[in-house]
Amino acid sequence: MRLLDDEDMRRCVSAERAMLHGLQGHCNSPIAGHARLERDGRLSLRGMVFTRDGAEFVHSHEWSGPNEGESLGAYVAGDLLRKGAGDLLGGISR
């Protein structure tokens, strides 16, 4: 299985999953996350949380070192919650 591993992709997925976990997201959650390694080597994570109809949203975009995906994801989740993501997600049923 190691032949199928992509280290850069693993770093990105780590950040996205940590953000989703921090927001307690599930399959019905209107949450978007996109991580990527920038040309300068930093890891970038853009996260958004929406109301179901998309009329309201909160957004966060932060950067970290390339090996700090989990902490970056946790930070972006916390930033989204500080901006009101919990209220937006509160009305969404599982």
C-alpha positions in Angstrom: 0.0 0.0 0.0 2.9 2.4 0.5 3.2 2.7 -3.3 -0.2 4.3 -3.3 0.6 6.9 -0.6 1.1 10.5 -1.6 2.7 12.5 1.3 1.5 15.9 0.1 -2.1 14.6 -0.3 -1.9 13.0 3.2 -0.9 16.4 4.7 -3.9 18.1 3.0 -6.4 15.5 4.0 -5.1 15.6 7.6 -5.9 19.3 7.8 -9.4 18.9 6.2 -10.3 16.0 8.5 -9.1 17.9 11.6 -11.3 20.8 10.6 -14.3 18.6 10.0 -13.7 16.9 13.3 -13.4 20.2 15.2 -16.8 21.3 13.7 -18.4 17.9 14.6 -19.4 17.7 10.9 -21.3 14.7 9.5 -22.6 13.8 6.0 -25.4 16.3 6.1 -23.3 19.2 7.3 -22.9 22.1 4.9 -19.2 22.4 5.4 -16.5 23.0 2.8 -12.8 22.6 3.3 -9.9 22.8 0.8 -6.3 22.3 1.8 -3.3 22.6 -0.5 0.4 23.0 -0.4 1.4 26.4 -1.6 4.4 27.1 -3.9 6.3 28.5 -0.9 5.9 25.2 0.9 3.2 26.3 3.4 0.0 24.4 3.9 -3.1 26.4 3.2 -6.6 25.5 4.5 -9.8 27.4 3.5 -12.9 26.4 5.4 -16.5 27.5 5.1 -19.8 26.7 6.9 -23.1 27.5 5.3 -26.8 27.5 6.3 -28.7 24.8 4.4 -30.0 27.4 1.8 -26.5 29.0 1.5 -27.9 32.4 2.4 -25.4 32.8 5.3 -21.9 31.6 5.7 -18.7 32.0 7.6 -15.2 31.7 6.1 -11.7 31.2 7.4 -8.4 30.9 5.5 -5.1 30.2 7.3 -1.6 28.8 6.7 0.8 26.7 8.6 4.0 24.7 8.1 3.6 21.6 5.8 3.7 19.1 8.7 1.1 20.9 10.9 -2.1 19.9 9.2 -3.9 18.7 12.3 -3.2 21.8 14.2 -4.1 24.0 11.2 -7.4 22.1 10.9 -8.2 22.6 14.6 -7.3 26.3 14.4 -9.6 26.9 11.3 -12.4 25.0 13.0 -12.0 27.1 16.1 -12.0 30.3 14.0 -15.1 29.2 12.2 -16.8 28.5 15.5 -15.8 31.9 16.8 -17.4 33.5 13.7 -20.7 31.7 14.3 -20.4 28.4 12.6 -22.0 26.6 15.5 -25.2 28.7 15.1 -25.3 27.9 11.4 -24.9 24.2 12.0 -27.2 24.1 15.0 -30.3 23.9 12.8 -29.1 21.0 10.7 -30.4 17.6 11.6 -28.3 14.4 11.4 
